[in-house]
């Protein structure tokens, strides 16, 4: 598995993974730190002018900093890719002496398992998104 920075050409593939509009994912790439995991065989130079194939990306994570906490704003993909990608905000937070926090909706068992395997611990209920309950996960000063 190859992890790299997301580029604008990844927006369609990210939209397919996140079940979100591609223009929203294009904005995400511009506004947040976004890393993607690609199948090693499909990995290309992110500076190449080629369109990303949704089948080539295994997952993504986006994060930003608010206050003294790194917030994972979105993540998705295969359980293995999500677990590996969560190492990215954890590494950033460790270098900065910050905590990391993320939310998982009640029906995303693979993402919940990936978060727990990456070292996150449940820290209580989160806000509701589109009528679905979420659970807040946190790592104190990664």
C-alpha beads as a LAMMPS data file, in Angstrom:
LAMMPS data file: protein, C-alpha beads

142 atoms
141 bonds

1 atom types
1 bond types

-500.0 500.0 xlo xhi
-500.0 500.0 ylo yhi
-500.0 500.0 zlo zhi

Masses

1 110.0

Atoms # bond

1 1 1 0.000 0.000 0.000
2 1 1 1.330 3.412 -1.013
3 1 1 0.330 6.532 1.006
4 1 1 0.642 9.969 -0.590
5 1 1 -0.824 13.476 -0.502
6 1 1 -4.159 13.783 -2.286
7 1 1 -4.299 15.917 -5.411
8 1 1 -7.233 17.528 -7.177
9 1 1 -7.332 14.674 -9.702
10 1 1 -8.278 12.349 -6.812
11 1 1 -11.598 14.152 -6.169
12 1 1 -13.754 11.691 -8.160
13 1 1 -12.169 8.687 -6.461
14 1 1 -12.541 10.294 -3.021
15 1 1 -16.184 11.066 -3.803
16 1 1 -16.777 7.407 -4.651
17 1 1 -15.254 6.274 -1.352
18 1 1 -17.014 8.900 0.781
19 1 1 -20.326 8.806 -1.109
20 1 1 -20.083 12.579 -1.434
21 1 1 -20.185 15.068 -4.311
22 1 1 -16.894 15.352 -6.176
23 1 1 -16.878 19.157 -5.894
24 1 1 -17.070 18.814 -2.099
25 1 1 -14.122 16.433 -2.173
26 1 1 -12.223 18.819 -4.444
27 1 1 -12.743 21.505 -1.796
28 1 1 -11.564 19.073 0.871
29 1 1 -8.293 18.530 -0.991
30 1 1 -7.746 22.289 -1.096
31 1 1 -8.837 23.098 2.473
32 1 1 -7.482 20.235 4.580
33 1 1 -4.514 17.931 4.817
34 1 1 -5.649 14.877 2.843
35 1 1 -3.689 11.659 2.431
36 1 1 -4.719 8.723 0.238
37 1 1 -3.748 5.071 0.159
38 1 1 -3.379 3.456 -3.248
39 1 1 -2.755 -0.096 -4.273
40 1 1 1.019 -0.428 -4.695
41 1 1 0.617 -1.658 -8.294
42 1 1 -1.632 1.291 -9.245
43 1 1 0.460 3.976 -7.544
44 1 1 1.582 6.725 -9.892
45 1 1 3.487 9.924 -9.431
46 1 1 0.927 12.318 -7.871
47 1 1 2.352 15.076 -10.073
48 1 1 1.455 13.224 -13.258
49 1 1 -1.440 14.719 -15.178
50 1 1 -3.695 11.652 -15.081
51 1 1 -7.168 11.022 -13.717
52 1 1 -7.416 8.843 -10.629
53 1 1 -9.387 5.636 -10.954
54 1 1 -11.690 5.081 -7.951
55 1 1 -10.667 1.424 -7.982
56 1 1 -7.014 2.409 -7.431
57 1 1 -7.589 4.245 -4.138
58 1 1 -8.062 2.089 -1.063
59 1 1 -8.902 4.909 1.337
60 1 1 -8.309 8.458 2.507
61 1 1 -8.021 10.597 5.631
62 1 1 -8.433 14.344 6.002
63 1 1 -7.508 16.335 9.080
64 1 1 -6.931 19.823 10.397
65 1 1 -5.975 21.526 13.632
66 1 1 -8.312 23.476 15.892
67 1 1 -6.931 24.686 19.178
68 1 1 -4.690 22.037 20.676
69 1 1 -6.344 19.093 18.910
70 1 1 -5.896 17.483 15.516
71 1 1 -9.370 16.685 14.175
72 1 1 -9.841 13.898 11.652
73 1 1 -12.571 15.473 9.537
74 1 1 -13.201 12.458 7.291
75 1 1 -11.760 9.032 6.662
76 1 1 -12.890 6.017 4.731
77 1 1 -11.952 3.069 2.601
78 1 1 -10.932 -0.444 3.483
79 1 1 -10.318 -1.230 7.136
80 1 1 -6.612 -1.833 6.479
81 1 1 -6.190 1.401 4.524
82 1 1 -8.096 3.421 7.137
83 1 1 -5.929 2.010 9.919
84 1 1 -2.718 2.837 8.057
85 1 1 -3.979 6.300 7.083
86 1 1 -4.901 7.183 10.687
87 1 1 -1.180 6.983 11.430
88 1 1 -0.809 10.245 9.468
89 1 1 -2.708 12.565 11.860
90 1 1 -1.284 10.625 14.820
91 1 1 2.262 11.257 13.575
92 1 1 1.532 14.959 13.032
93 1 1 -0.014 15.258 16.507
94 1 1 2.926 13.468 18.145
95 1 1 5.346 15.947 16.589
96 1 1 3.265 18.867 17.853
97 1 1 2.347 17.432 21.284
98 1 1 -1.378 17.437 20.482
99 1 1 -4.339 15.126 20.968
100 1 1 -6.222 13.593 18.023
101 1 1 -9.977 13.216 17.803
102 1 1 -12.365 11.624 15.301
103 1 1 -16.006 10.635 14.987
104 1 1 -17.419 7.344 13.727
105 1 1 -21.082 6.860 12.869
106 1 1 -22.891 3.962 14.505
107 1 1 -23.041 1.857 11.336
108 1 1 -19.354 2.076 10.301
109 1 1 -17.972 -1.003 12.056
110 1 1 -14.860 -1.329 9.854
111 1 1 -13.902 2.299 10.539
112 1 1 -14.555 1.819 14.257
113 1 1 -12.274 -1.242 14.248
114 1 1 -9.610 0.681 12.295
115 1 1 -9.719 3.559 14.803
116 1 1 -9.392 1.202 17.769
117 1 1 -6.544 -0.709 16.096
118 1 1 -4.748 2.589 15.439
119 1 1 -4.865 3.375 19.159
120 1 1 -7.984 5.530 19.513
121 1 1 -10.177 5.042 22.571
122 1 1 -13.888 5.763 22.815
123 1 1 -14.433 9.032 24.674
124 1 1 -18.214 9.387 24.578
125 1 1 -21.025 10.231 22.200
126 1 1 -20.512 12.690 19.381
127 1 1 -22.992 14.857 17.483
128 1 1 -25.624 13.373 15.185
129 1 1 -24.903 13.495 11.439
130 1 1 -27.839 13.167 9.071
131 1 1 -29.846 11.564 11.867
132 1 1 -27.144 9.001 12.680
133 1 1 -25.494 8.786 16.093
134 1 1 -21.708 9.102 16.290
135 1 1 -19.106 8.044 18.805
136 1 1 -16.154 10.269 19.626
137 1 1 -12.706 8.624 19.673
138 1 1 -9.584 10.288 21.014
139 1 1 -5.862 9.808 21.542
140 1 1 -4.423 12.121 24.201
141 1 1 -1.176 13.754 23.118
142 1 1 -0.285 11.235 20.463

Bonds

1 1 1 2
2 1 2 3
3 1 3 4
4 1 4 5
5 1 5 6
6 1 6 7
7 1 7 8
8 1 8 9
9 1 9 10
10 1 10 11
11 1 11 12
12 1 12 13
13 1 13 14
14 1 14 15
15 1 15 16
16 1 16 17
17 1 17 18
18 1 18 19
19 1 19 20
20 1 20 21
21 1 21 22
22 1 22 23
23 1 23 24
24 1 24 25
25 1 25 26
26 1 26 27
27 1 27 28
28 1 28 29
29 1 29 30
30 1 30 31
31 1 31 32
32 1 32 33
33 1 33 34
34 1 34 35
35 1 35 36
36 1 36 37
37 1 37 38
38 1 38 39
39 1 39 40
40 1 40 41
41 1 41 42
42 1 42 43
43 1 43 44
44 1 44 45
45 1 45 46
46 1 46 47
47 1 47 48
48 1 48 49
49 1 49 50
50 1 50 51
51 1 51 52
52 1 52 53
53 1 53 54
54 1 54 55
55 1 55 56
56 1 56 57
57 1 57 58
58 1 58 59
59 1 59 60
60 1 60 61
61 1 61 62
62 1 62 63
63 1 63 64
64 1 64 65
65 1 65 66
66 1 66 67
67 1 67 68
68 1 68 69
69 1 69 70
70 1 70 71
71 1 71 72
72 1 72 73
73 1 73 74
74 1 74 75
75 1 75 76
76 1 76 77
77 1 77 78
78 1 78 79
79 1 79 80
80 1 80 81
81 1 81 82
82 1 82 83
83 1 83 84
84 1 84 85
85 1 85 86
86 1 86 87
87 1 87 88
88 1 88 89
89 1 89 90
90 1 90 91
91 1 91 92
92 1 92 93
93 1 93 94
94 1 94 95
95 1 95 96
96 1 96 97
97 1 97 98
98 1 98 99
99 1 99 100
100 1 100 101
101 1 101 102
102 1 102 103
103 1 103 104
104 1 104 105
105 1 105 106
106 1 106 107
107 1 107 108
108 1 108 109
109 1 109 110
110 1 110 111
111 1 111 112
112 1 112 113
113 1 113 114
114 1 114 115
115 1 115 116
116 1 116 117
117 1 117 118
118 1 118 119
119 1 119 120
120 1 120 121
121 1 121 122
122 1 122 123
123 1 123 124
124 1 124 125
125 1 125 126
126 1 126 127
127 1 127 128
128 1 128 129
129 1 129 130
130 1 130 131
131 1 131 132
132 1 132 133
133 1 133 134
134 1 134 135
135 1 135 136
136 1 136 137
137 1 137 138
138 1 138 139
139 1 139 140
140 1 140 141
141 1 141 142
